[in-house]
Amino acid sequence: MISQIVSQTVSKTVSKIISNERLSRDFYRMRVECPNDARMGQFYMLRAWARYPVLSRPISVFDSDGGTVSFLYKVIGKGTEIFSGLKAKEDITLQGPLGSAFPEVTGKIALVGGGVGIAPFYLAARQLKSAHPECRVDLYLGFSDGAILTDDYQEKADKVTVNVGGFITDEIDPAGYDHIFACGPEVMMRALYSKCREAGAAGKVYVSMENRMACGVGACLVCSCRTAGGNKKVCKDGPVFKGEAVFEE
Ligand SMILES: Cc1cc2nc3c(=O)[nH]c(=O)nc-3n(C[C@H](O)[C@H](O)[C@H](O)COP(=O)(O)OP(=O)(O)OC[C@H]3O[C@@H](n4cnc5c(N)ncnc54)[C@H](O)[C@@H]3O)c2cc1C
């Protein structure tokens, strides 16, 4: 039923994998041939199997050059384990780009990522700097164990702060920024939001929610989250929301 609705609303494309490299024990980066106009914060539903697991898996756009799209993913279960075994020239089914994007802002911008939540902020740093070269983009990357891709991120941002094994939220002073974007574990985003709220900066915060998802296109309610404006579907109304909407409900 869900798959019928999905195929009516968003087309899927079978795309060729260009590379799928292991970056650390659990992290991989996959680059795929796929014409796209993805914006920072959007995601694709990925599938590389016929029947099992039943559902495709949502993964954020890590980077895009218009003709290819890249994903940064962490192996945590069956679906991502299958992704990790894919080789160049093999096929993968992509559906997207889906969901809302981070707003195109300028001024002083902090991008705060925890774990695999760093994924959307490579494209975000690139798109923000190319739209407004005068803006300042500072990246805050938090990891529970080894850091990855810090040199790559460094090339795209004005400053990169890395925290391994602690709290990345401790590193940021909300008063120094006009806009603060966050993605990562909900507990991290909630802590960041509280810190910003105490500093009178709650309105500066946007968060990308990574709720478990089923259809990815708004046809079911699996990824619903409570917001100040009522229940919203993370896949269609989000994943990017104002921090106030999700943490002040
Ligand atoms: C909008 C969006 C963007 C995302 N972007 C990325 C990304 O760029 N890179 C990346 O690695 N991951 C991303 N994720 C998370 C990713 O979709 C899941 O890790 C993936 O679906 C897990 O599939 P699996 O089959 O490997 O694990 P499963 O076998 O489905 O699950 C393994 C374990 O992880 C738990 N789990 C699975 N998904 C989630 C979730 N979303 N939140 C909390 N616990 C979960 C399960 O309950 C289970 O305990 C994103 C999720 C969303 C909603």
The ligand as an SDF file (V2000), in Angstrom:
LIG
                    3D

 53 58  0  0  0  0  0  0  0  0999 V2000
   16.1810   12.6370    7.4350 C   0  0  0  0  0  0  0  0  0  0  0  0
   17.2000   11.6270    7.8840 C   0  0  0  0  0  0  0  0  0  0  0  0
   18.5130   11.7470    7.4540 C   0  0  0  0  0  0  0  0  0  0  0  0
   19.4700   10.8080    7.8390 C   0  0  0  0  0  0  0  0  0  0  0  0
   20.7310   10.9840    7.3920 N   0  0  0  0  0  0  0  0  0  0  0  0
   21.6650   10.0610    7.7080 C   0  0  0  0  0  0  0  0  0  0  0  0
   22.9800   10.1770    7.1860 C   0  0  0  0  0  0  0  0  0  0  0  0
   23.3260   11.1190    6.4550 O   0  0  0  0  0  0  0  0  0  0  0  0
   23.8700    9.1940    7.4980 N   0  0  0  0  0  0  0  0  0  0  0  0
   23.5250    8.1420    8.3200 C   0  0  0  0  0  0  0  0  0  0  0  0
   24.3670    7.2760    8.5720 O   0  0  0  0  0  0  0  0  0  0  0  0
   22.2880    8.0260    8.8320 N   0  0  0  0  0  0  0  0  0  0  0  0
   21.3520    8.9430    8.5320 C   0  0  0  0  0  0  0  0  0  0  0  0
   20.0850    8.8110    9.0300 N   0  0  0  0  0  0  0  0  0  0  0  0
   19.7940    7.6570    9.9080 C   0  0  0  0  0  0  0  0  0  0  0  0
   19.6380    6.4170    9.0170 C   0  0  0  0  0  0  0  0  0  0  0  0
   18.4750    6.5620    8.2260 O   0  0  0  0  0  0  0  0  0  0  0  0
   19.5410    5.1540    9.8570 C   0  0  0  0  0  0  0  0  0  0  0  0
   20.7520    4.9870   10.5620 O   0  0  0  0  0  0  0  0  0  0  0  0
   19.3030    3.9490    8.9610 C   0  0  0  0  0  0  0  0  0  0  0  0
   18.0060    4.0130    8.4440 O   0  0  0  0  0  0  0  0  0  0  0  0
   19.4870    2.6790    9.7660 C   0  0  0  0  0  0  0  0  0  0  0  0
   19.1810    1.5980    8.9080 O   0  0  0  0  0  0  0  0  0  0  0  0
   19.7650    0.1610    9.2020 P   0  0  0  0  0  0  0  0  0  0  0  0
   18.9610   -0.7890    8.3770 O   0  0  0  0  0  0  0  0  0  0  0  0
   21.2270    0.1250    9.0340 O   0  0  0  0  0  0  0  0  0  0  0  0
   19.4770   -0.0650   10.7270 O   0  0  0  0  0  0  0  0  0  0  0  0
   18.1560   -0.7620   11.4270 P   0  0  0  0  0  0  0  0  0  0  0  0
   18.4140   -2.2430   11.2930 O   0  0  0  0  0  0  0  0  0  0  0  0
   16.9610   -0.2010   10.7850 O   0  0  0  0  0  0  0  0  0  0  0  0
   18.3400   -0.2770   12.8570 O   0  0  0  0  0  0  0  0  0  0  0  0
   19.4460   -0.6340   13.6900 C   0  0  0  0  0  0  0  0  0  0  0  0
   19.2400    0.0210   15.0620 C   0  0  0  0  0  0  0  0  0  0  0  0
   19.2850    1.4550   14.9510 O   0  0  0  0  0  0  0  0  0  0  0  0
   18.0390    2.0390   15.3770 C   0  0  0  0  0  0  0  0  0  0  0  0
   17.6990    3.1070   14.4170 N   0  0  0  0  0  0  0  0  0  0  0  0
   17.5200    2.9750   13.0880 C   0  0  0  0  0  0  0  0  0  0  0  0
   17.2270    4.1680   12.5210 N   0  0  0  0  0  0  0  0  0  0  0  0
   17.2210    5.0580   13.5160 C   0  0  0  0  0  0  0  0  0  0  0  0
   16.9680    6.4680   13.5880 C   0  0  0  0  0  0  0  0  0  0  0  0
   16.6620    7.2130   12.5160 N   0  0  0  0  0  0  0  0  0  0  0  0
   17.0350    7.0550   14.8070 N   0  0  0  0  0  0  0  0  0  0  0  0
   17.3190    6.3430   15.9190 C   0  0  0  0  0  0  0  0  0  0  0  0
   17.5770    5.0210   15.9220 N   0  0  0  0  0  0  0  0  0  0  0  0
   17.5150    4.3850   14.7390 C   0  0  0  0  0  0  0  0  0  0  0  0
   17.0340    0.9010   15.3430 C   0  0  0  0  0  0  0  0  0  0  0  0
   15.9780    1.0960   16.2700 O   0  0  0  0  0  0  0  0  0  0  0  0
   17.8770   -0.2940   15.6930 C   0  0  0  0  0  0  0  0  0  0  0  0
   18.0710   -0.3820   17.0750 O   0  0  0  0  0  0  0  0  0  0  0  0
   19.1070    9.7310    8.6820 C   0  0  0  0  0  0  0  0  0  0  0  0
   17.7880    9.6070    9.1190 C   0  0  0  0  0  0  0  0  0  0  0  0
   16.8530   10.5380    8.7260 C   0  0  0  0  0  0  0  0  0  0  0  0
   15.4310   10.3970    9.1730 C   0  0  0  0  0  0  0  0  0  0  0  0
  1  2  1  0
  2  3  1  0
  2 52  2  0
  3  4  2  0
  4  5  1  0
  4 50  1  0
  5  6  2  0
  6  7  1  0
  6 13  1  0
  7  8  2  0
  7  9  1  0
  9 10  1  0
 10 11  2  0
 10 12  1  0
 12 13  2  0
 13 14  1  0
 14 15  1  0
 14 50  1  0
 15 16  1  0
 16 17  1  0
 16 18  1  0
 18 19  1  0
 18 20  1  0
 20 21  1  0
 20 22  1  0
 22 23  1  0
 23 24  1  0
 24 25  2  0
 24 26  1  0
 24 27  1  0
 27 28  1  0
 28 29  2  0
 28 30  1  0
 28 31  1  0
 31 32  1  0
 32 33  1  0
 33 34  1  0
 33 48  1  0
 34 35  1  0
 35 36  1  0
 35 46  1  0
 36 37  1  0
 36 45  1  0
 37 38  2  0
 38 39  1  0
 39 40  1  0
 39 45  2  0
 40 41  1  0
 40 42  2  0
 42 43  1  0
 43 44  2  0
 44 45  1  0
 46 47  1  0
 46 48  1  0
 48 49  1  0
 50 51  2  0
 51 52  1  0
 52 53  1  0
M  END
$$$$
